[in-house]
């Protein structure tokens, strides 16, 4: 079974640099070869890279949602849009 090399760090780096799934395969294969790995033994195709990236995004989103505390120190949540408080959403004008 091929080894998946797209872990959360690789996935995050590819997302931050906006590398497409297809381009990622062209980057990862020679990188793996340069590190002494046989690219044919690795899970390196567009679909597998896309699937791994999606899974890591879902895990990261879940962790952020779990850590998010709506009832934080202020006890309320205010939405800012372009640096302005939206009165219709907060119920009061500032």
N, C-alpha and C positions, 0 to 999 in steps of 0.2 A: 504494500500500500504506500502511495507517495506521501512524503512528509510535507505538511503544511507549514510554510515559513512566514505566513502573514499573521503575526501576533498583534497584540494591541498597540505596541510601539510602532511597528511598521505601518499598520493601518492608520494610526494617527498622523504619522509623518506624510503618508501619501495623501491623506485628506487635507492637511494643512498646506501642502504644496500644490494641491489641486491637480494631482496626477491622475489621469484616467485609468480605468482598470486595464485596458489594452496596453497603454504605455507602461503601466506598472510591470507587466510581464516582460516587456523589453528591457526594463531596468533591472529587475530582480534576477533574471536568468544569468546575464553576464556577471552580475555582482556575486551570485552564489558560486559561479565557476571560478571567479578570481579568488574566492575564499577556500577553494579546494573541494567544493561540493559538485556532485554530478547532477546537473539540472534535470536530467531525465528521471531522477529519483525523487524530485520535488513536485509538489502540487502547484504548478505554474501554468495556469491557463486563465483566460479572461473570466470565465464563469466561477471558478474556484476563488479567485482573488476577489471578485465582486461579492460572493457569498460570505467570505471571511470578513470583509470590510463591513458589510451590513450587520453581521452578528456582533462585531465589536462596537459599532455605533449603537445598537440596541442595548447592549450591556452598559455602555457609558451613559446613555439616556436614562436607563433604569436607576443607575447609581445616583445620578443628579436629582432625579425625582424623589428618591428615598431621602437624600440629604437636604432637600429643600424644605424649609420650615416657614409656612405661611404665617403662623402665629409667633413670629420672632419677637425681638425685644419691643417693637412698637405695637404689636397686636393687630396690625392691619397691613394691607397690601395696596400700594398706589402704583398705577401705571403711568409712566412718563412717555410722551411721544414728542420727539424733536426738542427735548428739554423743557416742555411745558406740561403742567398737570392738566389732565382732561377733567373739567368740572362735571360733565355728564356722567362720568364713571365714578367719581369720588363723592358726588352728592353735594359738593360745596365749591364755592369759588375761592381762589386764593389770590 
